[in-house]
Amino acid sequence: MENKCFILKDNSEEIRKKILDAGIDVCLCAEFTDADWLEYHTSIANSVHGNGYPYEGMTKEETRALFLHEVQNPVYCNDVEEFIRLIKEFEDGKVK
């Protein structure tokens, strides 16, 4: 299977709760102040992670640019429901 990264350009306590309620693990990094996006990598496939907080020595903008440069096959989700659906389909072996 081809590795993908599902990206939700949104993050809030309510969104994280919906993801958790769907039975999907959410890493604590998703609660970081600058983590304004959520991501799920099928190559790692262990939990949803936060995105947007600066890496050491980098600005938030530099960190985001590096992430977008390195991520392969990004799939941008329109809303949390689509994000959850794609993760569940991947976990069930339906996303190729």
C-alpha angles and dihedrals in degrees: 000000000000115000115243138180118218110207129194112190091210138068133179139142089261093052092047090050091053090051093048091046087055088059097255120133117238119203118230089242087074087072095056113122096245096039096111097153131053126217138187120194116203089205090063098027099175104108149334114278134201121246131196104052110119120256116231111295094004133100121240089254093051091048093050092047091051091049093050091047093051101039115099124211099359116199111200113209122213095214144353092270091059090044091053093044093053093047091049091047090051092049090049090050096249099114112081 
